[in-house]
């Protein structure tokens, strides 16, 4: 999930934004939460600069980070021993903020090959523990995505070995969202026999992970129950109701005091086509705030709350082309992502039979919703993906 986003970030689909035009309501807290977030290596300068100004509000920072080579060894993609990381890490330590670098790995076949081999698995456990100790990190964040179901026990064995080696250091585990069956299949639908062939063993992760960070984003149109309950256009990054369902499911096997809700700071644009069966959503690309506000300004549109309580708007792409008919980077230069689904929604917020584009993104209010949810469920906290200077700056008024 995030490894795919990472590639799109690097290819330039995201845009930097200096400020926000949207306000967020404050969240009344009855007990403290842990606030943390990932700083991507492709925006290291702006990310570290921004977070440095707000370290007092955070418990942990996760430099995003390390990647994996084909031979199962680490690659310091972010160059964490160099500037601006070197000074940033020193400042974080002065503020008693944990520095927990992420190790990103999104190749399921390679993960299985390395972890299913005792020699290479142990070598990786040893290397991670050594890197953490030599660099004075407070721990490590394991972000191994797109694993195969047959890797589940090998991954648990890897976490056990790593946990033993890390001793007094922190082991964070970042995992993809796992949806309840009632969100994945409509009533009366035949549930496949392999529907619960997962790649992560929550019971074992509860033993060997000090924090379990759930990537509660990139929902899109995958929740069939909410699709039918929400009015179109509906393709959120993270509807609070969707997040609550998957976190509640995780709490059955994972101590809620270890659970961190991952919250997004970006959005997605879709090409939406009304059909006789509902709406067809074709996801185009992810974006940062400035991309959306630039389009809204050009077309004189005021973004509003969506049925998922994110911020967004719909527009006719031909009108945007008419304004900037040549080389318009907002509509023509990005590579489209080949995903398309027909969805039945409960009514519509638009009045057109023609195709249109729809943007929905997570602003400070949407983040505030997740903070309120964390308090309601009694979990440990929330982690923001991502801090890079491109998010709604008003989220810092929420993370207090």
C-alpha positions as CSV (number, residue, x, y, z in Angstrom):
1,X,0.0,0.0,0.0
2,X,2.5,2.6,1.1
3,X,5.3,1.2,-1.0
4,X,3.1,1.9,-4.1
5,X,2.4,5.4,-2.8
6,X,6.1,5.9,-2.2
7,X,6.8,5.3,-5.9
8,X,4.2,7.8,-6.9
9,X,5.5,10.4,-4.4
10,X,9.0,10.1,-5.9
11,X,7.7,10.3,-9.5
12,X,6.3,13.7,-8.6
13,X,2.5,13.1,-8.3
14,X,2.5,15.0,-5.0
15,X,2.8,18.8,-4.7
16,X,4.2,21.0,-1.9
17,X,1.8,23.4,-0.2
18,X,2.8,26.2,2.2
19,X,-0.5,26.8,3.8
20,X,-4.1,25.7,4.2
21,X,-7.4,27.5,3.6
22,X,-9.5,25.0,5.7
23,X,-10.0,25.2,9.4
24,X,-10.3,22.3,11.8
25,X,-12.2,21.9,15.0
26,X,-10.4,21.2,18.2
27,X,-10.6,17.8,19.8
28,X,-11.4,17.6,23.5
29,X,-9.2,15.0,25.1
30,X,-9.9,13.2,28.3
31,X,-6.5,11.4,28.4
32,X,-3.2,11.7,26.5
33,X,-2.5,10.1,23.2
34,X,0.7,9.3,21.5
35,X,1.2,11.4,18.4
36,X,3.8,10.4,15.8
37,X,4.4,10.4,12.1
38,X,6.5,9.4,9.2
39,X,8.9,11.8,7.4
40,X,9.6,10.5,3.8
41,X,13.1,10.6,2.4
42,X,11.9,12.2,-0.8
43,X,10.9,15.3,1.2
44,X,13.6,15.1,3.9
45,X,14.4,18.9,3.8
46,X,10.8,20.2,4.1
47,X,9.7,17.3,6.3
48,X,12.5,17.6,8.9
49,X,12.1,21.4,8.9
50,X,8.4,21.3,9.6
51,X,8.5,18.6,12.3
52,X,11.4,20.3,14.1
53,X,9.1,23.1,14.9
54,X,6.6,20.7,16.5
55,X,8.7,18.1,18.3
56,X,7.2,19.0,21.6
57,X,3.8,17.6,20.3
58,X,5.2,14.2,19.3
59,X,6.1,11.0,21.0
60,X,7.9,9.4,18.0
61,X,9.2,10.3,14.6
62,X,9.6,7.6,11.9
63,X,12.2,8.5,9.2
64,X,10.9,6.8,6.1
65,X,13.8,5.4,5.9
66,X,15.4,2.2,5.0
67,X,14.6,0.0,2.1
68,X,15.6,-3.6,1.3
69,X,18.0,-5.0,-1.3
70,X,17.3,-8.2,-3.2
71,X,19.8,-10.1,-1.1
72,X,17.8,-9.3,2.1
73,X,20.2,-6.6,3.5
74,X,19.3,-3.0,4.4
75,X,19.7,0.0,2.1
76,X,19.9,3.4,3.9
77,X,17.9,5.1,1.2
78,X,17.3,8.2,3.3
79,X,21.0,8.6,4.2
80,X,20.1,9.0,7.8
81,X,23.7,9.6,8.9
82,X,23.8,12.8,6.7
83,X,22.1,16.1,6.9
84,X,19.4,17.2,7.4
85,X,18.7,13.9,9.3
86,X,21.8,14.1,11.5
87,X,20.8,17.5,13.0
88,X,17.1,16.5,13.1
89,X,17.7,13.3,15.0
90,X,19.9,15.1,17.5
91,X,17.2,17.7,18.1
92,X,14.5,15.0,18.5
93,X,16.6,13.3,21.1
94,X,17.0,16.6,23.0
95,X,13.2,16.8,23.1
96,X,12.9,13.2,24.3
97,X,11.2,12.2,21.1
98,X,11.8,8.6,20.0
99,X,13.5,8.1,16.6
100,X,12.2,4.9,15.1
101,X,13.3,4.6,11.4
102,X,11.1,2.5,9.1
103,X,12.2,-0.4,7.0
104,X,10.1,-0.5,3.8
105,X,9.7,-3.7,1.8
106,X,7.0,-4.4,-0.6
107,X,8.1,-7.4,-2.6
108,X,6.1,-10.4,-1.3
109,X,8.2,-13.0,-3.2
110,X,11.5,-11.6,-1.8
111,X,10.1,-11.3,1.7
112,X,9.1,-15.0,1.6
113,X,12.5,-16.0,0.1
114,X,14.5,-14.3,2.8
115,X,12.3,-15.0,5.8
116,X,11.7,-18.7,5.0
117,X,15.4,-19.3,5.0
118,X,16.7,-19.6,8.5
119,X,20.2,-18.3,7.6
120,X,19.0,-15.2,5.8
121,X,16.3,-14.5,8.3
122,X,18.7,-14.6,11.2
123,X,21.2,-12.4,9.3
124,X,18.5,-9.8,8.8
125,X,17.5,-9.9,12.4
126,X,21.1,-9.4,13.4
127,X,21.7,-6.6,10.9
128,X,18.6,-4.6,12.0
129,X,19.6,-4.9,15.7
130,X,23.2,-3.8,14.9
131,X,22.1,-0.8,12.8
132,X,19.7,0.4,15.6
133,X,22.5,0.1,18.2
134,X,25.3,1.6,16.2
135,X,23.2,4.6,15.2
136,X,21.7,5.2,18.6
137,X,18.1,4.8,17.3
138,X,15.3,4.2,19.9
139,X,14.0,1.3,17.8
140,X,12.8,0.2,14.4
141,X,9.6,0.2,12.5
142,X,9.0,-2.9,10.4
143,X,6.9,-2.1,7.3
144,X,6.9,-5.3,5.3
145,X,3.9,-5.1,2.8
146,X,2.3,-7.3,0.2
147,X,3.4,-10.5,2.0
148,X,2.1,-13.8,0.9
149,X,-0.2,-15.9,3.1
150,X,2.4,-18.6,3.2
151,X,4.8,-16.2,4.8
152,X,2.7,-15.6,7.9
153,X,4.5,-18.0,10.3
154,X,7.9,-17.0,8.9
155,X,7.1,-13.4,9.5
156,X,6.1,-14.1,13.1
157,X,9.3,-16.0,13.7
158,X,11.2,-13.1,12.3
159,X,9.5,-10.7,14.7
160,X,10.2,-13.0,17.6
161,X,13.9,-13.1,16.8
162,X,14.1,-9.4,16.2
163,X,12.2,-8.6,19.4
164,X,14.7,-10.7,21.4
165,X,17.7,-9.0,19.8
166,X,16.3,-5.5,20.3
167,X,16.2,-5.9,24.1
168,X,15.3,-2.4,25.5
169,X,14.7,-0.9,22.1
170,X,11.3,-0.4,20.6
171,X,9.8,-2.6,17.9
172,X,7.1,-0.9,15.9
173,X,5.1,-2.9,13.3
174,X,3.3,-1.2,10.5
175,X,0.5,-3.3,8.9
176,X,-2.1,-3.0,6.1
177,X,-5.7,-2.5,7.1
178,X,-7.7,-5.7,7.7
179,X,-11.4,-5.3,7.0
180,X,-14.3,-7.1,8.7
181,X,-16.0,-9.6,6.5
182,X,-19.3,-7.6,6.6
183,X,-17.5,-4.7,4.9
184,X,-15.9,-6.9,2.3
185,X,-19.0,-8.9,1.2
186,X,-22.6,-7.8,1.0
187,X,-25.4,-9.8,2.7
188,X,-26.1,-13.0,0.8
189,X,-22.8,-13.0,-1.0
190,X,-20.7,-16.2,-1.1
191,X,-17.6,-15.7,1.0
192,X,-14.5,-17.4,-0.6
193,X,-12.8,-20.1,1.4
194,X,-9.5,-18.1,1.5
195,X,-11.2,-14.9,2.6
196,X,-9.3,-15.0,5.9
197,X,-5.9,-16.2,4.6
198,X,-4.0,-13.3,6.0
199,X,-0.3,-12.5,5.9
200,X,-0.1,-11.1,9.4
201,X,-0.7,-13.1,12.6
202,X,-2.2,-10.5,14.9
203,X,-1.8,-12.7,18.0
204,X,1.9,-13.1,17.4
205,X,2.3,-9.4,16.5
206,X,0.7,-8.6,19.9
207,X,3.6,-10.5,21.5
208,X,6.5,-9.1,19.6
209,X,5.5,-5.6,18.6
210,X,5.5,-2.7,21.1
211,X,3.4,-0.7,18.8
212,X,1.1,-1.9,15.9
213,X,0.5,1.0,13.5
214,X,-2.5,0.2,11.3
215,X,-2.4,1.9,7.9
216,X,-6.0,3.1,8.1
217,X,-6.0,4.8,4.7
218,X,-6.4,4.2,0.9
219,X,-10.0,3.0,1.4
220,X,-11.3,4.1,-2.0
221,X,-14.3,1.9,-2.9
222,X,-13.4,-1.3,-1.2
223,X,-16.0,-1.1,1.6
224,X,-19.1,-2.4,0.0
225,X,-21.3,-1.7,3.0
226,X,-20.3,1.9,3.3
227,X,-20.5,2.4,-0.4
228,X,-24.2,1.6,-0.3
229,X,-24.7,3.8,2.8
230,X,-23.0,6.9,1.6
231,X,-24.0,9.4,-1.1
232,X,-22.0,9.7,-4.3
233,X,-19.4,10.7,-5.1
234,X,-17.8,8.5,-2.4
235,X,-14.2,7.2,-2.7
236,X,-12.6,8.5,0.5
237,X,-9.0,8.1,1.7
238,X,-10.3,7.1,5.1
239,X,-13.9,7.3,6.3
240,X,-14.0,7.4,10.1
241,X,-16.6,4.6,10.1
242,X,-14.3,2.4,8.0
243,X,-11.4,3.1,10.3
244,X,-13.5,2.2,13.3
245,X,-14.4,-1.1,11.9
246,X,-10.9,-2.3,11.1
247,X,-9.4,-1.0,14.4
248,X,-12.2,-2.7,16.4
249,X,-11.4,-5.9,14.5
250,X,-7.7,-5.6,15.4
251,X,-8.5,-5.0,19.0
252,X,-9.8,-8.6,19.3
253,X,-6.2,-9.9,19.1
254,X,-4.0,-6.9,19.8
255,X,-3.8,-5.0,23.1
256,X,-5.5,-1.6,22.4
257,X,-2.7,0.1,24.3
258,X,-0.3,-1.0,21.5
259,X,-2.5,0.1,18.6
260,X,-1.7,3.2,16.6
261,X,-4.2,4.5,14.0
262,X,-2.4,5.6,10.9
263,X,-4.0,8.7,9.4
264,X,-3.4,10.2,5.9
265,X,-2.6,13.8,4.9
266,X,-3.1,13.4,1.1
267,X,-6.0,12.6,-1.3
268,X,-6.9,10.9,-4.5
269,X,-8.5,12.0,-7.7
270,X,-11.0,9.9,-9.5
271,X,-12.7,9.9,-12.9
272,X,-16.4,9.2,-12.1
273,X,-18.9,8.0,-14.7
274,X,-22.6,7.7,-13.9
275,X,-24.0,4.4,-15.1
276,X,-27.4,2.5,-14.9
277,X,-25.9,0.4,-12.1
278,X,-24.4,3.3,-10.1
279,X,-21.1,5.1,-10.5
280,X,-17.9,3.9,-12.0
281,X,-14.8,5.1,-10.2
282,X,-11.5,5.1,-12.0
283,X,-8.7,6.2,-9.7
284,X,-6.3,8.5,-11.5
285,X,-3.6,9.5,-9.0
286,X,-2.8,10.7,-5.5
287,X,-2.2,14.3,-4.7
288,X,-1.2,16.8,-2.0
289,X,-3.4,19.8,-0.9
290,X,-2.0,22.4,-3.2
291,X,-2.9,20.4,-6.3
292,X,-6.5,20.4,-5.2
293,X,-6.7,24.0,-4.1
294,X,-5.1,25.2,-7.4
295,X,-7.8,23.5,-9.4
296,X,-10.5,24.8,-7.1
297,X,-9.1,28.4,-7.5
298,X,-8.9,28.1,-11.3
299,X,-12.5,26.9,-11.5
300,X,-14.0,29.1,-8.8
301,X,-15.0,26.1,-6.7
302,X,-15.3,26.1,-2.9
303,X,-14.5,22.6,-1.6
304,X,-17.0,21.1,0.8
305,X,-17.3,18.2,3.2
306,X,-17.9,14.9,1.5
307,X,-20.2,12.1,2.8
308,X,-17.1,10.7,4.4
309,X,-16.5,14.0,6.1
310,X,-13.3,14.6,4.2
311,X,-12.9,17.7,2.1
312,X,-13.4,17.6,-1.6
313,X,-15.2,18.7,-4.8
314,X,-16.2,17.5,-8.3
315,X,-15.5,19.3,-11.5
316,X,-15.7,19.0,-15.3
317,X,-12.2,18.3,-16.5
318,X,-13.0,19.8,-19.9
319,X,-13.5,23.2,-18.2
320,X,-10.0,22.9,-16.7
321,X,-8.6,22.0,-20.1
322,X,-10.3,25.1,-21.6
323,X,-8.6,27.3,-19.0
324,X,-5.2,25.8,-19.6
325,X,-5.4,23.9,-22.9
326,X,-1.7,23.3,-23.4
327,X,0.6,21.4,-21.1
328,X,-1.7,21.6,-18.0
329,X,0.2,19.6,-15.4
330,X,-2.9,19.2,-13.3
331,X,-4.7,17.0,-15.7
332,X,-2.5,15.7,-18.5
333,X,1.0,14.7,-17.3
334,X,0.4,12.2,-14.6
335,X,0.3,8.5,-15.4
336,X,-3.2,7.0,-14.7
337,X,-3.5,4.1,-12.2
338,X,-5.4,1.2,-13.7
339,X,-8.2,0.7,-11.1
340,X,-11.9,0.9,-12.0
341,X,-15.0,-0.2,-10.0
342,X,-18.7,0.3,-10.4
343,X,-20.3,1.2,-7.1
344,X,-23.9,1.6,-6.0
345,X,-24.2,4.6,-3.7
346,X,-27.1,5.9,-1.6
347,X,-28.1,8.9,-3.6
348,X,-25.9,11.6,-5.0
349,X,-24.5,15.0,-4.2
350,X,-24.1,15.8,-7.9
351,X,-26.6,16.4,-10.6
352,X,-25.1,15.2,-13.9
353,X,-25.2,12.2,-16.3
354,X,-21.8,13.1,-17.7
355,X,-18.5,11.9,-16.5
356,X,-16.7,14.2,-14.0
357,X,-13.6,14.2,-11.8
358,X,-13.8,13.9,-8.1
359,X,-11.2,14.8,-5.5
360,X,-11.3,13.8,-1.8
361,X,-8.5,14.4,0.7
362,X,-7.7,14.3,4.4
363,X,-7.5,17.7,5.9
364,X,-7.2,18.8,9.5
365,X,-10.9,18.1,10.2
366,X,-10.6,14.6,8.9
367,X,-7.5,14.0,11.1
368,X,-9.4,15.4,14.0
369,X,-12.1,12.8,13.4
370,X,-9.5,10.1,13.8
371,X,-8.0,11.6,16.9
372,X,-11.5,11.6,18.4
373,X,-11.9,8.0,17.3
374,X,-8.7,7.0,19.0
375,X,-9.9,8.6,22.2
376,X,-13.3,6.8,21.9
377,X,-11.7,3.4,21.3
378,X,-9.0,3.8,24.0
379,X,-6.1,3.0,21.7
380,X,-2.6,4.3,22.2
381,X,-2.5,7.1,19.6
382,X,-2.3,8.1,16.0
383,X,0.5,8.3,13.4
384,X,0.4,10.7,10.5
385,X,1.5,9.6,7.0
386,X,3.1,11.9,6.0
387,X,4.9,14.9,7.4
388,X,6.6,16.6,4.4
389,X,5.4,20.2,4.4
390,X,2.6,19.4,1.9
391,X,-0.2,18.6,4.4
392,X,-2.8,20.9,5.9
393,X,-0.7,22.8,8.5
394,X,-3.7,23.1,10.7
395,X,-3.3,19.5,11.7
396,X,-0.8,20.7,14.3
397,X,-3.7,22.4,16.1
398,X,-5.3,18.9,16.3
399,X,-2.2,17.0,17.4
400,X,-2.1,18.4,20.9
